[in-house]
Amino acid sequence: MFELDSDGVAPVSAPAFRYIDLFAGIGGFHAVLDAMGGECVYSVEIDPAAQRVYEANWGHRPLGNNSVGDITKDTQVEGVVNVPPHDVLVAGFPCQPFSKSGAQRGMDETRGTLFFDIMRIVEDRRPTVVLLENVRNLAGPRHVHEWDIVIKSLRQAGYRVSRTAAVLSPVSIAPEHGGHPQTRDRVFIAATRIKPTEPSRLYHSRVDEGTLNLPDPFEEVAPISLADLKMTREWNLAEHLPLIDSEDIPGTRVTPDEWTWIGHWDDWVRKTREMLAFEADRGGYPARNLPGFPIWANVWTTDDLERRRDLAAAAGMDWKISHLTKNYDIYDRLRAFDPSWTAKWLGKTRQFPESRQKFEWQAQSAESVRDCVISLRPSGLRVKRLTHLPALVAISQTPIIGPLKRRLSLIEGARLQGLPDGFAWAGQRDAATWKQLGNGVNTGVVAQALAKQVERDRDLLELDVNGQAVLTAISKTMADTGGDLRARIAEALERGQARAAVGGAD
């Protein structure tokens, strides 16, 4: 616990560096950068609910449409960039389409987008380190143009950045290095300024300023990689999240209808296992696993004409034809094995909403649906082992923890993103909180991405006073903690909440 000074705020040493937090959400980047010794000098978030949560936890009210200003106003008014000087710029920016021109004009093609606003700040303020986060699709085949323009714009501004995407996920990082049991693929763009603006004594002692041989920003460089931090053992939610060992947590109730759907598909798992064992015994081979392809009971029919019609409608979609064919086969085998049970089970299934007539088993040898993580998705029920969780999406898809007979709790959801249990939600509805968690960045991934960026670009950072400060602060924090910043983030949160309690930042 911190001792508060006369103003009611925990004292902290002079900041190691200054940073700005764009499209800040609830402050995942803020949590990491404060824990590394940084000071936030500017933040922007358009959503009023997220603004309130950010302020309640960090003592800063982000700018936005309902506050003093916003990023567009601060970057596009008469050519003036009204953003304080800073060393680090972080942003989880929205993916927007850019205009296309035969001339490939680089940043000009981003005009009117929020990325354009980011680049206006980058070009005017010249931060030493830029770290951008986006959905994986930004680096996918549908956004080749946008990806090329992002990389080209940063290189034209004088930054070292890799054209190869760095796709990072908390589930790939061992927990002792800040990983979390959540599959959440995100693209990180790590750009470091090449030309120093404040040469240090080290700069002058190594090479004459006039003959400094700086790298070409268009020279290819490796993307940041977390391969050496890889999780090599199996995740265990109960241990690594950890799960709260309680069935009675407000806001986690599973409805009677949901239990009906779960129990119904659990019957299917049991009966299908019986059928597979019978077939194996009759054929003299080991029993096979439950099928891993999607089970679509809504297309189960004995009518050959209807089957042919469905297959014809799927023409050109080989994956769908394959799924339909496999579904007809499993249905025929179940009817042959136990026709009475199959007819009764399918009759009840037909009474469910169509999305609950679909099922996907990804739990390998687990005995029962109730032993697993259950996700009620628009595409059906998906069942996985209690190892790790899918990416948080929305409250309607919050996973059900079978053995605990409840949904994932908000505290556990925050833990998935690396946020402390004491994180405040400003009295908002649970639906808003789940949305914010689903939109947020994972603190463990952010910390390691920053660490790998400064490690890769040490040669550039050592040329500049501010660069050295950023390098030292991040490297020392990671060395002291091994990359597990939970305690440091909790301390930063306590300082921020104390600041919020006495009226926010100056």
N, C-alpha and C positions, 0 to 999 in steps of 0.2 A: 504494500500500500504506500502511496506517495504522501509525504507531508506537504500540505498546501502552503503557499506563501500568503502574504497579507491580502493579495487580490483574490485568493481562493483558487489559484491555478498552480499545478505542480511545476516547479522550476525545472528548466532543461538547459543544457549547455548550448552555446552558440551553434546554429545549424551548420552542418558540413556543406550543404549545397541548397539551392533554391529550385523549386520545381513548379510546373503548372499542370493541372489535372483537367483535361478536356473531355466532355461527354462522360462526366465522372460517375454517373450512377450513384451508388451508395458508398463509394469510396474504397474499392478493393485496391486500386493503385495507391491511394492515399495511405492505406494501412501499411503497405510495404515500405513506401518511401519515407514515411515518418519513422518507422522502425529502424531504418537505415541512417537516420540522423538528418533527414531533409526537412525543409520548411516549405509548406504550400503557400505560394504568393498569389495564386489566381486559380479559380476553378469554375467550371461551367457545366450545368446540367439543366435541360429544358423541362423535365418532368417535376411538377411541384411536390408530389409525394416523395420522390427520391431526394429532392432538395432538403425537405424537412428531416429525413433520416440522416442525410449527410451532415447537416448542421448539428443534429442531436448527438452525433458520435464524434465529430471532428472539430466542432466549434467554428466552422466556416460555412457561410451560406453561399452555395454556388450561384453564380449569375445565371439568369434564364429569362424566358419571356415574362415571367411574373415577378421578376426582381429588378435590380438596377439596370441591367443591360443583358446582352447576349453576345456570343462569339461573332456573329455576323456584323452586328453594330460595332464591335470593338476592332474589327479588322478591315472594314470596308467603308468607313466614313472619311471621305476626302483623302484617301490614301494613307491615313494615319492608323498605326497599329497601337491600340490603347491597352497594351498588355505589359505587365512589369518585366524587367530583365529576369532571366532565369537560366539555370544550367541544364535542367532536364525537362523535357516535354513528354508527357504520356497521354495517350488518347485511345479509347475504345470507340473508334469512329464508325458511324453508319456506312454501309456499303450502298453507294448511289451510282447509277450509270453516268458515264462521262460522254460528252459529245464526241463524234468521230469526224476527223478531217483527213483528207489525203495528205496534208502536210505534216501530220503527227506533231502538233505544236507543243506537246508536253503539258506544262502546267496550265496553259491557256485553255486546254480542253476540259479542265476541271472547274472552270468558272461557273459559279452558281451552286456549287456543291460544298458540303462541309469540309471535304478534304482540301478544297481551295482555301478555305479559311485557315486550316492548319498550316498550309504552305505559306500563306501570307505572314503568319507568325514566325515560322521557321526562317524565312528569308529576311525578315526584319530584325528578329531578336537573336538569331544564330545560336540556339541552344547547343551545348556540347553533345548531349545524348538525346536521341528521339526514339521512343519505343511505342509502336502502334499495334493495336490488337483488333482482330476482325474475325468474322466467321470463316470457316475453312473454305467455303465456296468462293471467296474472293480470289483465291489462287487456283480455282478450278477452270475447266474448259469453257464455261459460260461467261467467264469474266476475264478472259485473256487480255482484252483491250484495257480494262480498268487496272489490272495488275501491272501491265507494262507502263502505263502512265504514272502510277504511284512510284514505281522504282525510278523511272526516268526523271520525274520531278525532283525527287530527293537527290539524285546524282547531279542534276543540273544545278541544284542549290549548294553543291560542294560536300556531299555526305557519302561516306562509305556505307554501302548497303548491298546485300546479296540479292540477286535475281531469283535464286532458289528459295522457295517458301520454307519457313520453319513452322511446322505444324506440331504443336505441343499440347499435351494432355496431362492432367494431374495423376491419372491412373498409371501413367508410364514412369512416374518418379517414386522411388522408395520413400516410405513415410519419414525415415530419419533425415531425408533431404528435403522435406516439405511437401511430399506427395500426398494425395488424398484419393480415397476409393471411389472416384467418379470418372466416367468416360466423358471427356469434354474437349474435343479437338478444336483448337483455335489457331489461327495464323498470327504469328508475331513478326513484325517488321522492325529490325534493329538497325538504326542509322546513327552513325557517329561523325561529327564534323571533322573534316580533314585539315583545314587551315586554321591554326591557332590564332586567337584574337588577343590573348594576353600571354606572350611568351614568358616562361619562367626562367629561373637561373639555370635549371637543368637544360632547357632549350639552348641557351647561349653557350653552355659549357660543352655541348656535344657537337654543335655545328654552327658555322657562321650563318646569321639570319638571312643574308642575301643569297646563300647557296643551298638553302634547305631543299632537299629533294623529296617533295611530298608525293604520295601516290596519286594516280589518276582516279577520280571518282568513278569512272566508267570501267575500271579494272575489276574483274570478277573476284569475289571474295566468298568464302564458305559461309553458309547460314549458321546461326547459332544452333547448337545441338546439345541435348541433355542425355545422350546415349550412355554416358558414364555413370549416370544416376539412376539407371533403369531398375525397376522393381523386378527382382528375379525370383521371388517367392510368391505364394498365392495370397491375395488379399483376403482379409477376414473382417467383415463389417463390424461385428461385435467388438473386436479388438482394436482395429485401426481407425474407425471413425471417432470415438467408439459409439455404439448404440446405447441409448438409455434403457436400462433393464426394467422397464415398466410398461404395463398395458394401458395405464390410466393417465394419459396426457391430453389436456384440452386441445381440441382442433384436429385430432387424429382418428376420429371415429370412422369405422367402415360401416356402410349402410347395409340393412338387411338384403336389399337387392344385390348388392355387390357380393355379399357372402353366398347368396344363392348361385350366382354365376360361377364363383370360385369353387363351391362344392360340386356343382354340376360338371365342371371340367376336371375336377379331381376324380370324379367317377369315371370319366373317359380315360384318364391316365391309368387308373387301376385296371379297367377292363382291357385296354389296349395292351398293357403288360401281360395280362393273362393270355391274350391271343398270341402275342409274340413268343411267350414261353411254350405254348401248345404247338405252334408252328415249328419251333426249334426242336422240341422233343420228337415230333413226327419226322422232321427232316434230318435229325442226327447232327445238328450243328449248335453252337452256343447261341443263347438268346440274344437277339439284336436289341439295340437301344430304341427308345421311343423316337419317332420321326422328328427331325429338326426343321422340316419345311412347314410353312404356315398351313394350319388345318382350317379349311373353309367349309364348315358344316352347312352354310347357306347355299352351297352349290351341289350338295350331295343329292343325287337323284338316281333312280334306276331307269329312267326314260332315256333310251338311246338317242332319240330325236333331240331332246333337250340338251344332252351332252354334246352332240354334234353342233348344235346351234351355239353353245357357249364357246366351244373350241374355234368355230368359224369367226366368232366375234373377237377372239384373241389373236387373229391372224397377224403375223409380223411381230408379235410379242412372245418370243420364245420362252422367256421366264414364266409368263402367265400360263402358256400351254403346258409347260412342265409341271407347274403347281396344280393345275386342273387335273392332269392325268394322274398325278400321285394321289390327289384327293379321291378320285373315283376308285383307285386301287385300294386305298385303306378302307374306304366305305364298303366296298365289295367283300373284302376279307373279314371285316367286323360282322357283316350280315351273315356270312357263311359260318362264322364261329359261334355267334349268339344272336340269331335273328330277332328274338323277342326283346332282348335288352336293347339292341340297336334301334329298333322301331320306337320303343318307348322313350329312349334317350333323345332321339332325333325329334320326336314330336314335341318334347318339352323345349328343346333348343330353339325350335321354330317360333316360340313365344317370346324369345328374347329380342332386344334391339339387334339390328344386323351386325353392328360392331362387336356384340358380345356372342355372336355365332362364329367368331374367328378366334384362333388360339395358336400360340407359338411357344413351343417347349425348347428352351435353351438351358435347361438345368441338368443335362447329362444324366447321371445316375441317382439324382435326388429321388427320394421315395414318394413324396407327395407335393402337390402344389402348395400346401400350407406350410411346408418347410422352407419356402423360397421367398424371393422378392417378386411381387406381382405388380405389373404395370398395366393399368386399364387405359389403353390407347385407342384413338379413333380407328386404328387398323386391327384392333382385337386385344385379347389378353396376352401379354408376354410374360413368361416365367423364367427367372434366372436364379442361379444359386446365390447364397448369401456371401458373395465375395466382394463385388463392387456394384455401384449403381449407375444407371444411365444419366445423361445430362439432365439437370433440372430444367423443366419446360414451363409448366403452369400448375396451378393448384388442382385442376381437374385430372392431372396425370401424376400426382404425387405418389410415389411407390408405396405399396402396402408391404409391411414386414410381416410375413406369414407367422413365424413363431411368436411374435409379440402381439398379434391380432390387432394391429393398428397401422395407420399410415406413418410415414416419416414425419417427425416433428420439426417445427421451425428451428429449434436449437440444432438439431442434427443436420438440417439443410444448411444452416450457417457454417457448421463444422465442415461440411463438404467443400465449401468455398474458402476455408481457412480463416473464418471470422470467429472471434471469441464468443463464449456463451453470454457474456454481458452486453453484447451488441444491442442497441436500443432501436425500436421500430416506430417510435413517435406515435404510438396509439393507433396505428392504421389497421385496416382489415387484413386478414391473413392472405387474401388473394393478391393484394398489392405487394406484400412481402415476398411471396413466392415468385411473382413476376420480376421483382428486383433481383432476387437471388439468381433467377434464371438468366437475367441479362448481365450479371456481374462477371468480373474476372476472378480467377482463382489465385489467391495470394501466393501459394507455393510456386506456381508456374511463373508468376510475375517476378518473384525474387530470383529464381534460377535463370530466367531469361535475362534479367539485368546483369547478373553475375557473369554469365557467359558472354554477354556483349562487351563488358569492360575488359574481360580476359582476352577476348579476340582482338580488341582494338586498343590494347595497352600502349602500343607504339604511338598512337595518335594522342591519347589522353595524357601521356607523360610530357607532351610538348607544351602544355597549357596549364596555367595556374588553376583555373577552375576545373579543367579536366582531371588534374592530379587529385583535387579534392573529392570529386565524384568517385574516381577509381579507388582512392584510399577508403572512403566511407563504405562503399559497397563491398569491397574485398574484405575489409576487416570485419564487417557485420557477418558475412557469410562464413569467414574463418572461425569466428567466435561461436557461431551457432550451428555450424555444419549444414546450414541451409534451412533448419527448422526454426522459423521466426515466431512461433506461437507466443512465447513469453514476451518477446520484444513488441509484437503487435498488441498484446494485451496491455502493456505499459503505455504504448502510444494511444490506445483507445481510452485509457483512464485519463490521460492528460487532455485528450480532446473533449471528453465528456465533462471534465471539470471546467474547461474553457467555455463550453456551451452553457454550463450552469450559471456562469457569471456574466453571460451576455455575448459570447462569441469572440472571435478574433478582432483585433484592432483594425 
